[in-house]
Amino acid sequence: MHIRPADDRDAPGMSGVLLDIIALTGRMRPHDEAFVRSHYITNPDSIWCSIALDDDGMLGFQSLVRATPGNRYGVPQGWGIIGTHIRPRAHRRGVGTALFAASHHAAVQAGLSSIDASIGADNPMGLRYYEAMGFRTYREGDGIVQKMLTLPAQAR
Ligand SMILES: CC(C)(COP(=O)(O)OP(=O)(O)OC[C@H]1O[C@@H](n2cnc3c(N)ncnc32)[C@H](O)[C@@H]1OP(=O)(O)O)[C@@H](O)C(=O)NCCC(=O)NCCS
């Protein structure tokens, strides 16, 4: 497995990852290449977005963006917001864990105090994954569970 920062050539592959997850979960969400570019690759609030690849192509990606005023889930400013998207054929092979090592490093480098993960309450794999990465629930309601990871003060 190889991990590197996402760039413009990755938009079709990232869009394909989102489509495969939609096929697995049945939960529709934005997924086209224009969305992937604006939301992940060229987002001005992006701190870090990395992709994981193997010889057969893209395995998944993880994004870390800065929480801005008025963000969708009311995440405090100064925090990061993380999102993880792994192709179903690659689930449970450590891809999410490897991507998180890169995102955690980027979060510390950026001086973030905490990272938020906002997860559907009906998404047990997402909830278990973020728990395994050290996140803990700080707020829930309206079908969303918000987990946070506090970064060590000495790292800021
Ligand atoms: C959730 C997701 C990101 C996990 O990625 P992954 O690459 O499969 O995760 P890893 O293989 O690194 O798993 C790390 C740990 O997380 C936990 N975990 C991950 N998937 C799990 C599952 N389906 N059930 C239970 N625990 C799970 C386990 O503790 C696992 O360690 P283990 O395999 O040694 O027991 C991936 O399943 C995914 O992209 N799902 C669809 C989109 C999504 O739900 N995104 C996150 C919420 S927005």
PDBQT file of the ligand as one rigid body, heavy atoms in Angstrom, charges set to zero:
ROOT
HETATM    1  C1  LIG A 201     -15.102   2.970   8.490  1.00  0.00    +0.000 C 
HETATM    2  C2  LIG A 201     -13.927   2.774   7.516  1.00  0.00    +0.000 C 
HETATM    3  C3  LIG A 201     -13.312   4.119   7.214  1.00  0.00    +0.000 C 
HETATM    4  C4  LIG A 201     -12.875   1.859   8.204  1.00  0.00    +0.000 C 
HETATM    5  O1  LIG A 201     -11.744   1.761   7.338  1.00  0.00    +0.000 OA
HETATM    6  P1  LIG A 201     -10.857   0.436   7.282  1.00  0.00    +0.000 P 
HETATM    7  O2  LIG A 201      -9.725   0.679   6.360  1.00  0.00    +0.000 OA
HETATM    8  O3  LIG A 201     -11.728  -0.732   7.011  1.00  0.00    +0.000 OA
HETATM    9  O4  LIG A 201     -10.343   0.370   8.796  1.00  0.00    +0.000 OA
HETATM   10  P2  LIG A 201      -9.110  -0.489   9.369  1.00  0.00    +0.000 P 
HETATM   11  O5  LIG A 201      -8.969  -1.768   8.619  1.00  0.00    +0.000 OA
HETATM   12  O6  LIG A 201      -7.922   0.394   9.463  1.00  0.00    +0.000 OA
HETATM   13  O7  LIG A 201      -9.675  -0.825  10.840  1.00  0.00    +0.000 OA
HETATM   14  C5  LIG A 201      -9.120  -0.257  12.032  1.00  0.00    +0.000 C 
HETATM   15  C6  LIG A 201      -9.983  -0.689  13.208  1.00  0.00    +0.000 C 
HETATM   16  O8  LIG A 201     -11.261  -0.044  13.157  1.00  0.00    +0.000 OA
HETATM   17  C7  LIG A 201     -12.273  -0.951  13.656  1.00  0.00    +0.000 C 
HETATM   18  N1  LIG A 201     -13.175  -1.293  12.547  1.00  0.00    +0.000 N 
HETATM   19  C8  LIG A 201     -13.071  -0.914  11.259  1.00  0.00    +0.000 A 
HETATM   20  N2  LIG A 201     -14.113  -1.407  10.534  1.00  0.00    +0.000 NA
HETATM   21  C9  LIG A 201     -14.871  -2.099  11.400  1.00  0.00    +0.000 A 
HETATM   22  C10 LIG A 201     -16.058  -2.852  11.246  1.00  0.00    +0.000 A 
HETATM   23  N3  LIG A 201     -16.695  -2.980  10.063  1.00  0.00    +0.000 N 
HETATM   24  N4  LIG A 201     -16.597  -3.455  12.342  1.00  0.00    +0.000 NA
HETATM   25  C11 LIG A 201     -15.975  -3.352  13.549  1.00  0.00    +0.000 A 
HETATM   26  N5  LIG A 201     -14.817  -2.663  13.755  1.00  0.00    +0.000 NA
HETATM   27  C12 LIG A 201     -14.286  -2.045  12.690  1.00  0.00    +0.000 A 
HETATM   28  C13 LIG A 201     -11.526  -2.191  14.152  1.00  0.00    +0.000 C 
HETATM   29  O9  LIG A 201     -11.159  -1.967  15.493  1.00  0.00    +0.000 OA
HETATM   30  C14 LIG A 201     -10.300  -2.160  13.261  1.00  0.00    +0.000 C 
HETATM   31  O10 LIG A 201      -9.205  -2.895  13.795  1.00  0.00    +0.000 OA
HETATM   32  P3  LIG A 201      -9.116  -4.498  13.574  1.00  0.00    +0.000 P 
HETATM   33  O11 LIG A 201      -9.443  -4.783  12.140  1.00  0.00    +0.000 OA
HETATM   34  O12 LIG A 201      -7.684  -4.808  13.949  1.00  0.00    +0.000 OA
HETATM   35  O13 LIG A 201     -10.132  -5.089  14.516  1.00  0.00    +0.000 OA
HETATM   36  C15 LIG A 201     -14.411   2.064   6.219  1.00  0.00    +0.000 C 
HETATM   37  O14 LIG A 201     -15.153   0.904   6.581  1.00  0.00    +0.000 OA
HETATM   38  C16 LIG A 201     -15.273   2.941   5.325  1.00  0.00    +0.000 C 
HETATM   39  O15 LIG A 201     -14.762   3.743   4.554  1.00  0.00    +0.000 OA
HETATM   40  N6  LIG A 201     -16.616   2.772   5.399  1.00  0.00    +0.000 N 
HETATM   41  C17 LIG A 201     -17.539   3.503   4.548  1.00  0.00    +0.000 C 
HETATM   42  C18 LIG A 201     -17.533   5.023   4.809  1.00  0.00    +0.000 C 
HETATM   43  C19 LIG A 201     -17.600   5.359   6.288  1.00  0.00    +0.000 C 
HETATM   44  O16 LIG A 201     -18.365   4.774   7.032  1.00  0.00    +0.000 OA
HETATM   45  N7  LIG A 201     -16.758   6.338   6.703  1.00  0.00    +0.000 N 
HETATM   46  C20 LIG A 201     -16.579   6.721   8.107  1.00  0.00    +0.000 C 
HETATM   47  C21 LIG A 201     -17.700   7.421   8.728  1.00  0.00    +0.000 C 
HETATM   48  S1  LIG A 201     -18.143   8.943   7.975  1.00  0.00    +0.000 SA
ENDROOT
TORSDOF 0
